[in-house]
Amino acid sequence: PGLIQLEANVISWLAGMVGYDQQTAFGCFTTGGSMANFIGILLARRHHLTEYELTQGVVMVTAETHSCIAKGLMMAGLPQSNVCHVPMDSALRMDSQQLEKIIVAQKEAGRK
């Protein structure tokens, strides 16, 4: 309980530093970036998909996406076939025009 309270206090303090409401902000400390990304994947899955829609969820990535994302998607139960690789522009950003085309095609295929 003592370390849990310490974590809550530090998160509240950090929330206040960046302008969030300290009474409603929440979070948790992780062991590193891979775990933080995995938690983000799980939260996105829970927010956007019901338990019956897992095969309909689509994730957009680029060739530069960190390998922990593929591992996290697999551990979260999202099929590899639902990972869409979006081309990048010359500045190594997702090509927004190609992204839009992929999103339209995925929605037409009944995916989310």
N, CA, C and O atoms as a GROMACS GRO file, in nm:
protein
  448
    1PRO      N    1   0.081  -0.122   0.000
    1PRO     CA    2   0.000   0.000   0.000
    1PRO      C    3   0.084   0.128   0.000
    1PRO      O    4   0.046   0.227  -0.061
    2GLY      N    5   0.199   0.125   0.068
    2GLY     CA    6   0.282   0.244   0.075
    2GLY      C    7   0.336   0.285  -0.061
    2GLY      O    8   0.335   0.403  -0.095
    3LEU      N    9   0.384   0.187  -0.140
    3LEU     CA   10   0.437   0.218  -0.272
    3LEU      C   11   0.326   0.257  -0.370
    3LEU      O   12   0.348   0.338  -0.459
    4ILE      N   13   0.210   0.199  -0.352
    4ILE     CA   14   0.096   0.237  -0.437
    4ILE      C   15   0.061   0.383  -0.413
    4ILE      O   16   0.035   0.458  -0.508
    5GLN      N   17   0.060   0.424  -0.286
    5GLN     CA   18   0.030   0.564  -0.254
    5GLN      C   19   0.139   0.656  -0.306
    5GLN      O   20   0.110   0.766  -0.353
    6LEU      N   21   0.264   0.612  -0.297
    6LEU     CA   22   0.375   0.691  -0.350
    6LEU      C   23   0.358   0.712  -0.500
    6LEU      O   24   0.376   0.823  -0.550
    7GLU      N   25   0.324   0.605  -0.572
    7GLU     CA   26   0.301   0.616  -0.716
    7GLU      C   27   0.188   0.715  -0.744
    7GLU      O   28   0.201   0.801  -0.831
    8ALA      N   29   0.078   0.702  -0.671
    8ALA     CA   30  -0.037   0.793  -0.691
    8ALA      C   31   0.002   0.937  -0.664
    8ALA      O   32  -0.039   1.028  -0.737
    9ASN      N   33   0.081   0.960  -0.560
    9ASN     CA   34   0.124   1.096  -0.526
    9ASN      C   35   0.212   1.155  -0.636
    9ASN      O   36   0.196   1.271  -0.674
   10VAL      N   37   0.306   1.076  -0.686
   10VAL     CA   38   0.397   1.126  -0.790
   10VAL      C   39   0.320   1.152  -0.919
   10VAL      O   40   0.345   1.252  -0.986
   11ILE      N   41   0.227   1.064  -0.954
   11ILE     CA   42   0.148   1.085  -1.075
   11ILE      C   43   0.064   1.211  -1.062
   11ILE      O   44   0.053   1.289  -1.156
   12SER      N   45   0.005   1.231  -0.947
   12SER     CA   46  -0.074   1.352  -0.922
   12SER      C   47   0.014   1.476  -0.934
   12SER      O   48  -0.026   1.575  -0.996
   13TRP      N   49   0.131   1.471  -0.876
   13TRP     CA   50   0.226   1.582  -0.881
   13TRP      C   51   0.266   1.613  -1.025
   13TRP      O   52   0.268   1.728  -1.067
   14LEU      N   53   0.300   1.506  -1.102
   14LEU     CA   54   0.338   1.525  -1.241
   14LEU      C   55   0.221   1.580  -1.324
   14LEU      O   56   0.240   1.665  -1.410
   15ALA      N   57   0.101   1.531  -1.296
   15ALA     CA   58  -0.019   1.580  -1.367
   15ALA      C   59  -0.034   1.730  -1.345
   15ALA      O   60  -0.061   1.805  -1.439
   16GLY      N   61  -0.017   1.773  -1.221
   16GLY     CA   62  -0.027   1.916  -1.190
   16GLY      C   63   0.079   1.997  -1.262
   16GLY      O   64   0.052   2.110  -1.304
   17MET      N   65   0.199   1.941  -1.276
   17MET     CA   66   0.308   2.013  -1.343
   17MET      C   67   0.277   2.042  -1.490
   17MET      O   68   0.320   2.144  -1.544
   18VAL      N   69   0.202   1.952  -1.554
   18VAL     CA   70   0.173   1.972  -1.696
   18VAL      C   71   0.032   2.027  -1.719
   18VAL      O   72  -0.014   2.033  -1.833
   19GLY      N   73  -0.036   2.066  -1.611
   19GLY     CA   74  -0.164   2.133  -1.624
   19GLY      C   75  -0.287   2.044  -1.623
   19GLY      O   76  -0.397   2.092  -1.652
   20TYR      N   77  -0.272   1.916  -1.590
   20TYR     CA   78  -0.389   1.828  -1.580
   20TYR      C   79  -0.453   1.843  -1.444
   20TYR      O   80  -0.389   1.886  -1.348
   21ASP      N   81  -0.580   1.806  -1.437
   21ASP     CA   82  -0.653   1.808  -1.311
   21ASP      C   83  -0.596   1.696  -1.221
   21ASP      O   84  -0.607   1.578  -1.255
   22GLN      N   85  -0.539   1.733  -1.111
   22GLN     CA   86  -0.474   1.636  -1.023
   22GLN      C   87  -0.574   1.540  -0.957
   22GLN      O   88  -0.535   1.432  -0.912
   23GLN      N   89  -0.699   1.577  -0.953
   23GLN     CA   90  -0.800   1.490  -0.891
   23GLN      C   91  -0.848   1.380  -0.987
   23GLN      O   92  -0.892   1.274  -0.942
   24THR      N   93  -0.841   1.406  -1.116
   24THR     CA   94  -0.893   1.308  -1.212
   24THR      C   95  -0.786   1.240  -1.296
   24THR      O   96  -0.812   1.136  -1.358
   25ALA      N   97  -0.666   1.295  -1.300
   25ALA     CA   98  -0.558   1.234  -1.379
   25ALA      C   99  -0.517   1.103  -1.314
   25ALA      O  100  -0.518   1.089  -1.192
   26PHE      N  101  -0.481   1.007  -1.397
   26PHE     CA  102  -0.434   0.880  -1.344
   26PHE      C  103  -0.328   0.823  -1.437
   26PHE      O  104  -0.306   0.874  -1.547
   27GLY      N  105  -0.263   0.720  -1.393
   27GLY     CA  106  -0.160   0.656  -1.472
   27GLY      C  107  -0.089   0.550  -1.391
   27GLY      O  108  -0.131   0.516  -1.280
   28CYS      N  109   0.019   0.499  -1.447
   28CYS     CA  110   0.100   0.402  -1.374
   28CYS      C  111   0.243   0.410  -1.427
   28CYS      O  112   0.267   0.451  -1.541
   29PHE      N  113   0.334   0.371  -1.344
   29PHE     CA  114   0.473   0.363  -1.386
   29PHE      C  115   0.496   0.228  -1.453
   29PHE      O  116   0.435   0.128  -1.414
   30THR      N  117   0.582   0.226  -1.552
   30THR     CA  118   0.612   0.101  -1.621
   30THR      C  119   0.763   0.076  -1.614
   30THR      O  120   0.841   0.161  -1.571
   31THR      N  121   0.799  -0.042  -1.658
   31THR     CA  122   0.941  -0.078  -1.658
   31THR      C  123   1.016  -0.021  -1.776
   31THR      O  124   1.139  -0.025  -1.781
   32GLY      N  125   0.942   0.033  -1.873
   32GLY     CA  126   1.009   0.091  -1.989
   32GLY      C  127   0.913   0.114  -2.104
   32GLY      O  128   0.792   0.099  -2.089
   33GLY      N  129   0.969   0.150  -2.217
   33GLY     CA  130   0.891   0.184  -2.334
   33GLY      C  131   0.809   0.070  -2.390
   33GLY      O  132   0.695   0.092  -2.433
   34SER      N  133   0.863  -0.051  -2.392
   34SER     CA  134   0.788  -0.165  -2.446
   34SER      C  135   0.663  -0.190  -2.365
   34SER      O  136   0.556  -0.211  -2.422
   35MET      N  137   0.674  -0.187  -2.233
   35MET     CA  138   0.557  -0.209  -2.148
   35MET      C  139   0.459  -0.093  -2.162
   35MET      O  140   0.338  -0.115  -2.164
   36ALA      N  141   0.509   0.028  -2.172
   36ALA     CA  142   0.421   0.144  -2.190
   36ALA      C  143   0.344   0.133  -2.321
   36ALA      O  144   0.224   0.161  -2.325
   37ASN      N  145   0.411   0.092  -2.428
   37ASN     CA  146   0.343   0.073  -2.557
   37ASN      C  147   0.240  -0.039  -2.550
   37ASN      O  148   0.131  -0.026  -2.606
   38PHE      N  149   0.273  -0.148  -2.480
   38PHE     CA  150   0.179  -0.259  -2.465
   38PHE      C  151   0.053  -0.213  -2.391
   38PHE      O  152  -0.058  -0.246  -2.431
   39ILE      N  153   0.072  -0.138  -2.284
   39ILE     CA  154  -0.043  -0.084  -2.210
   39ILE      C  155  -0.126   0.006  -2.302
   39ILE      O  156  -0.249   0.000  -2.298
   40GLY      N  157  -0.061   0.088  -2.382
   40GLY     CA  158  -0.133   0.174  -2.476
   40GLY      C  159  -0.214   0.094  -2.577
   40GLY      O  160  -0.326   0.131  -2.609
   41ILE      N  161  -0.158  -0.016  -2.626
   41ILE     CA  162  -0.230  -0.103  -2.720
   41ILE      C  163  -0.352  -0.162  -2.652
   41ILE      O  164  -0.461  -0.164  -2.710
   42LEU      N  165  -0.335  -0.212  -2.529
   42LEU     CA  166  -0.447  -0.270  -2.457
   42LEU      C  167  -0.557  -0.168  -2.432
   42LEU      O  168  -0.676  -0.198  -2.447
   43LEU      N  169  -0.518  -0.046  -2.394
   43LEU     CA  170  -0.618   0.057  -2.369
   43LEU      C  171  -0.692   0.095  -2.498
   43LEU      O  172  -0.813   0.114  -2.496
   44ALA      N  173  -0.619   0.107  -2.608
   44ALA     CA  174  -0.683   0.139  -2.736
   44ALA      C  175  -0.778   0.028  -2.777
   44ALA      O  176  -0.889   0.054  -2.824
   45ARG      N  177  -0.734  -0.096  -2.760
   45ARG     CA  178  -0.819  -0.211  -2.794
   45ARG      C  179  -0.948  -0.209  -2.712
   45ARG      O  180  -1.057  -0.227  -2.765
   46ARG      N  181  -0.933  -0.186  -2.583
   46ARG     CA  182  -1.050  -0.185  -2.494
   46ARG      C  183  -1.145  -0.070  -2.527
   46ARG      O  184  -1.266  -0.085  -2.519
   47HIS      N  185  -1.089   0.045  -2.564
   47HIS     CA  186  -1.171   0.163  -2.594
   47HIS      C  187  -1.245   0.150  -2.727
   47HIS      O  188  -1.360   0.192  -2.738
   48HIS      N  189  -1.180   0.091  -2.828
   48HIS     CA  190  -1.235   0.092  -2.963
   48HIS      C  191  -1.302  -0.037  -3.007
   48HIS      O  192  -1.378  -0.037  -3.103
   49LEU      N  193  -1.275  -0.148  -2.938
   49LEU     CA  194  -1.327  -0.278  -2.982
   49LEU      C  195  -1.395  -0.350  -2.867
   49LEU      O  196  -1.349  -0.345  -2.753
   50THR      N  197  -1.505  -0.418  -2.897
   50THR     CA  198  -1.563  -0.507  -2.797
   50THR      C  199  -1.487  -0.639  -2.804
   50THR      O  200  -1.407  -0.660  -2.895
   51GLU      N  201  -1.513  -0.728  -2.711
   51GLU     CA  202  -1.442  -0.856  -2.712
   51GLU      C  203  -1.476  -0.938  -2.836
   51GLU      O  204  -1.400  -1.028  -2.872
   52TYR      N  205  -1.587  -0.909  -2.900
   52TYR     CA  206  -1.628  -0.982  -3.020
   52TYR      C  207  -1.575  -0.920  -3.149
   52TYR      O  208  -1.594  -0.976  -3.257
   53GLU      N  209  -1.508  -0.806  -3.137
   53GLU     CA  210  -1.461  -0.734  -3.256
   53GLU      C  211  -1.309  -0.741  -3.274
   53GLU      O  212  -1.255  -0.669  -3.358
   54LEU      N  213  -1.240  -0.824  -3.198
   54LEU     CA  214  -1.093  -0.825  -3.206
   54LEU      C  215  -1.041  -0.847  -3.347
   54LEU      O  216  -0.941  -0.788  -3.387
   55THR      N  217  -1.110  -0.931  -3.423
   55THR     CA  218  -1.062  -0.958  -3.559
   55THR      C  219  -1.092  -0.845  -3.655
   55THR      O  220  -1.047  -0.848  -3.770
   56GLN      N  221  -1.168  -0.745  -3.610
   56GLN     CA  222  -1.202  -0.632  -3.696
   56GLN      C  223  -1.110  -0.511  -3.673
   56GLN      O  224  -1.111  -0.418  -3.754
   57GLY      N  225  -1.033  -0.512  -3.566
   57GLY     CA  226  -0.946  -0.399  -3.536
   57GLY      C  227  -0.827  -0.393  -3.630
   57GLY      O  228  -0.768  -0.496  -3.662
   58VAL      N  229  -0.793  -0.274  -3.673
   58VAL     CA  230  -0.681  -0.254  -3.765
   58VAL      C  231  -0.581  -0.159  -3.702
   58VAL      O  232  -0.618  -0.061  -3.636
   59VAL      N  233  -0.454  -0.188  -3.722
   59VAL     CA  234  -0.348  -0.103  -3.669
   59VAL      C  235  -0.262  -0.056  -3.787
   59VAL      O  236  -0.222  -0.136  -3.872
   60MET      N  237  -0.236   0.074  -3.790
   60MET     CA  238  -0.154   0.132  -3.897
   60MET      C  239  -0.012   0.153  -3.846
   60MET      O  240   0.008   0.214  -3.741
   61VAL      N  241   0.086   0.103  -3.919
   61VAL     CA  242   0.226   0.117  -3.881
   61VAL      C  243   0.308   0.156  -4.005
   61VAL      O  244   0.259   0.150  -4.118
   62THR      N  245   0.431   0.194  -3.981
   62THR     CA  246   0.525   0.218  -4.092
   62THR      C  247   0.642   0.122  -4.078
   62THR      O  248   0.650   0.045  -3.982
   63ALA      N  249   0.731   0.127  -4.174
   63ALA     CA  250   0.851   0.043  -4.169
   63ALA      C  251   0.941   0.082  -4.052
   63ALA      O  252   1.027   0.004  -4.012
   64GLU      N  253   0.922   0.201  -3.998
   64GLU     CA  254   1.004   0.249  -3.887
   64GLU      C  255   0.943   0.220  -3.750
   64GLU      O  256   1.001   0.258  -3.648
   65THR      N  257   0.828   0.154  -3.746
   65THR     CA  258   0.763   0.125  -3.618
   65THR      C  259   0.850   0.031  -3.536
   65THR      O  260   0.904  -0.066  -3.589
   66HIS      N  261   0.864   0.059  -3.407
   66HIS     CA  262   0.949  -0.020  -3.319
   66HIS      C  263   0.897  -0.164  -3.308
   66HIS      O  264   0.776  -0.187  -3.310
   67SER      N  265   0.988  -0.258  -3.297
   67SER     CA  266   0.952  -0.400  -3.292
   67SER      C  267   0.863  -0.435  -3.173
   67SER      O  268   0.792  -0.535  -3.178
   68CYS      N  269   0.866  -0.356  -3.066
   68CYS     CA  270   0.781  -0.387  -2.951
   68CYS      C  271   0.633  -0.372  -2.985
   68CYS      O  272   0.549  -0.431  -2.917
   69ILE      N  273   0.600  -0.296  -3.088
   69ILE     CA  274   0.460  -0.280  -3.126
   69ILE      C  275   0.407  -0.412  -3.181
   69ILE      O  276   0.298  -0.454  -3.143
   70ALA      N  277   0.481  -0.478  -3.269
   70ALA     CA  278   0.438  -0.607  -3.323
   70ALA      C  279   0.421  -0.709  -3.211
   70ALA      O  280   0.325  -0.786  -3.210
   71LYS      N  281   0.514  -0.710  -3.117
   71LYS     CA  282   0.503  -0.803  -3.004
   71LYS      C  283   0.382  -0.770  -2.918
   71LYS      O  284   0.310  -0.860  -2.876
   72GLY      N  285   0.359  -0.642  -2.893
   72GLY     CA  286   0.244  -0.600  -2.814
   72GLY      C  287   0.113  -0.634  -2.880
   72GLY      O  288   0.019  -0.677  -2.813
   73LEU      N  289   0.105  -0.616  -3.011
   73LEU     CA  290  -0.017  -0.650  -3.084
   73LEU      C  291  -0.046  -0.799  -3.075
   73LEU      O  292  -0.160  -0.840  -3.056
   74MET      N  293   0.059  -0.879  -3.088
   74MET     CA  294   0.042  -1.023  -3.078
   74MET      C  295  -0.004  -1.062  -2.939
   74MET      O  296  -0.096  -1.144  -2.925
   75MET      N  297   0.057  -1.005  -2.834
   75MET     CA  298   0.017  -1.038  -2.697
   75MET      C  299  -0.124  -0.988  -2.666
   75MET      O  300  -0.192  -1.046  -2.582
   76ALA      N  301  -0.168  -0.882  -2.734
   76ALA     CA  302  -0.302  -0.828  -2.712
   76ALA      C  303  -0.407  -0.903  -2.792
   76ALA      O  304  -0.526  -0.873  -2.781
   77GLY      N  305  -0.366  -1.001  -2.872
   77GLY     CA  306  -0.461  -1.082  -2.946
   77GLY      C  307  -0.508  -1.024  -3.077
   77GLY      O  308  -0.608  -1.069  -3.133
   78LEU      N  309  -0.438  -0.923  -3.126
   78LEU     CA  310  -0.477  -0.864  -3.255
   78LEU      C  311  -0.405  -0.940  -3.367
   78LEU      O  312  -0.283  -0.955  -3.364
   79PRO      N  313  -0.480  -0.986  -3.467
   79PRO     CA  314  -0.420  -1.068  -3.573
   79PRO      C  315  -0.317  -0.991  -3.655
   79PRO      O  316  -0.334  -0.872  -3.684
   80GLN      N  317  -0.210  -1.058  -3.692
   80GLN     CA  318  -0.106  -0.997  -3.774
   80GLN      C  319  -0.162  -0.951  -3.908
   80GLN      O  320  -0.114  -0.855  -3.968
   81SER      N  321  -0.265  -1.021  -3.956
   81SER     CA  322  -0.327  -0.985  -4.085
   81SER      C  323  -0.398  -0.851  -4.079
   81SER      O  324  -0.433  -0.796  -4.183
   82ASN      N  325  -0.420  -0.797  -3.960
   82ASN     CA  326  -0.488  -0.669  -3.945
   82ASN      C  327  -0.390  -0.554  -3.923
   82ASN      O  328  -0.431  -0.443  -3.888
   83VAL      N  329  -0.263  -0.578  -3.945
   83VAL     CA  330  -0.163  -0.473  -3.935
   83VAL      C  331  -0.139  -0.420  -4.077
   83VAL      O  332  -0.099  -0.495  -4.166
   84CYS      N  333  -0.165  -0.292  -4.096
   84CYS     CA  334  -0.149  -0.228  -4.227
   84CYS      C  335  -0.021  -0.146  -4.227
   84CYS      O  336   0.003  -0.064  -4.138
   85HIS      N  337   0.061  -0.169  -4.328
   85HIS     CA  338   0.186  -0.095  -4.341
   85HIS      C  339   0.163   0.026  -4.432
   85HIS      O  340   0.132   0.013  -4.550
   86VAL      N  341   0.180   0.142  -4.373
   86VAL     CA  342   0.156   0.268  -4.444
   86VAL      C  343   0.289   0.321  -4.496
   86VAL      O  344   0.386   0.330  -4.421
   87PRO      N  345   0.295   0.356  -4.624
   87PRO     CA  346   0.418   0.414  -4.678
   87PRO      C  347   0.453   0.545  -4.607
   87PRO      O  348   0.368   0.610  -4.547
   88MET      N  349   0.581   0.581  -4.615
   88MET     CA  350   0.629   0.705  -4.553
   88MET      C  351   0.665   0.806  -4.660
   88MET      O  352   0.693   0.771  -4.775
   89ASP      N  353   0.664   0.933  -4.619
   89ASP     CA  354   0.709   1.038  -4.710
   89ASP      C  355   0.860   1.057  -4.694
   89ASP      O  356   0.924   0.982  -4.620
   90SER      N  357   0.915   1.155  -4.761
   90SER     CA  358   1.060   1.176  -4.758
   90SER      C  359   1.112   1.218  -4.620
   90SER      O  360   1.231   1.207  -4.594
   91ALA      N  361   1.023   1.264  -4.533
   91ALA     CA  362   1.063   1.303  -4.397
   91ALA      C  363   1.038   1.189  -4.297
   91ALA      O  364   1.043   1.210  -4.176
   92LEU      N  365   1.011   1.068  -4.350
   92LEU     CA  366   0.987   0.948  -4.269
   92LEU      C  367   0.861   0.957  -4.184
   92LEU      O  368   0.852   0.896  -4.077
   93ARG      N  369   0.762   1.033  -4.232
   93ARG     CA  370   0.632   1.041  -4.167
   93ARG      C  371   0.536   0.952  -4.246
   93ARG      O  372   0.558   0.923  -4.363
   94MET      N  373   0.427   0.910  -4.178
   94MET     CA  374   0.324   0.837  -4.252
   94MET      C  375   0.276   0.926  -4.366
   94MET      O  376   0.250   1.044  -4.345
   95ASP      N  377   0.264   0.870  -4.483
   95ASP     CA  378   0.211   0.943  -4.598
   95ASP      C  379   0.060   0.958  -4.575
   95ASP      O  380  -0.014   0.860  -4.585
   96SER      N  381   0.016   1.078  -4.544
   96SER     CA  382  -0.124   1.099  -4.505
   96SER      C  383  -0.222   1.066  -4.617
   96SER      O  384  -0.334   1.021  -4.590
   97GLN      N  385  -0.183   1.086  -4.741
   97GLN     CA  386  -0.274   1.052  -4.852
   97GLN      C  387  -0.290   0.901  -4.863
   97GLN      O  388  -0.401   0.851  -4.884
   98GLN      N  389  -0.180   0.829  -4.848
   98GLN     CA  390  -0.188   0.683  -4.851
   98GLN      C  391  -0.262   0.629  -4.730
   98GLN      O  392  -0.339   0.533  -4.740
   99LEU      N  393  -0.240   0.692  -4.613
   99LEU     CA  394  -0.310   0.652  -4.491
   99LEU      C  395  -0.461   0.666  -4.510
   99LEU      O  396  -0.537   0.576  -4.473
  100GLU      N  397  -0.503   0.777  -4.568
  100GLU     CA  398  -0.646   0.799  -4.589
  100GLU      C  399  -0.705   0.691  -4.680
  100GLU      O  400  -0.814   0.641  -4.654
  101LYS      N  401  -0.634   0.655  -4.786
  101LYS     CA  402  -0.682   0.551  -4.878
  101LYS      C  403  -0.693   0.416  -4.805
  101LYS      O  404  -0.788   0.342  -4.827
  102ILE      N  405  -0.595   0.386  -4.720
  102ILE     CA  406  -0.597   0.259  -4.647
  102ILE      C  407  -0.713   0.257  -4.548
  102ILE      O  408  -0.781   0.155  -4.535
  103ILE      N  409  -0.737   0.368  -4.480
  103ILE     CA  410  -0.848   0.375  -4.384
  103ILE      C  411  -0.981   0.352  -4.455
  103ILE      O  412  -1.065   0.277  -4.405
  104VAL      N  413  -1.001   0.418  -4.570
  104VAL     CA  414  -1.125   0.401  -4.645
  104VAL      C  415  -1.142   0.254  -4.686
  104VAL      O  416  -1.251   0.197  -4.672
  105ALA      N  417  -1.035   0.193  -4.737
  105ALA     CA  418  -1.042   0.053  -4.781
  105ALA      C  419  -1.072  -0.040  -4.663
  105ALA      O  420  -1.150  -0.135  -4.678
  106GLN      N  421  -1.012  -0.013  -4.547
  106GLN     CA  422  -1.036  -0.098  -4.431
  106GLN      C  423  -1.179  -0.084  -4.379
  106GLN      O  424  -1.241  -0.183  -4.340
  107LYS      N  425  -1.231   0.038  -4.379
  107LYS     CA  426  -1.370   0.058  -4.337
  107LYS      C  427  -1.466  -0.010  -4.433
  107LYS      O  428  -1.565  -0.070  -4.391
  108GLU      N  429  -1.437  -0.001  -4.563
  108GLU     CA  430  -1.522  -0.069  -4.663
  108GLU      C  431  -1.520  -0.220  -4.643
  108GLU      O  432  -1.616  -0.289  -4.677
  109ALA      N  433  -1.410  -0.271  -4.588
  109ALA     CA  434  -1.396  -0.416  -4.563
  109ALA      C  435  -1.460  -0.454  -4.428
  109ALA      O  436  -1.454  -0.570  -4.388
  110GLY      N  437  -1.518  -0.357  -4.359
  110GLY     CA  438  -1.586  -0.385  -4.233
  110GLY      C  439  -1.496  -0.385  -4.111
  110GLY      O  440  -1.536  -0.432  -4.004
  111ARG      N  441  -1.376  -0.333  -4.126
  111ARG     CA  442  -1.283  -0.327  -4.014
  111ARG      C  443  -1.294  -0.192  -3.946
  111ARG      O  444  -1.345  -0.095  -4.001
  112LYS      N  445  -1.241  -0.191  -3.821
  112LYS     CA  446  -1.248  -0.069  -3.739
  112LYS      C  447  -1.111  -0.009  -3.717
  112LYS      O  448  -1.098   0.093  -3.650
   0.00000   0.00000   0.00000
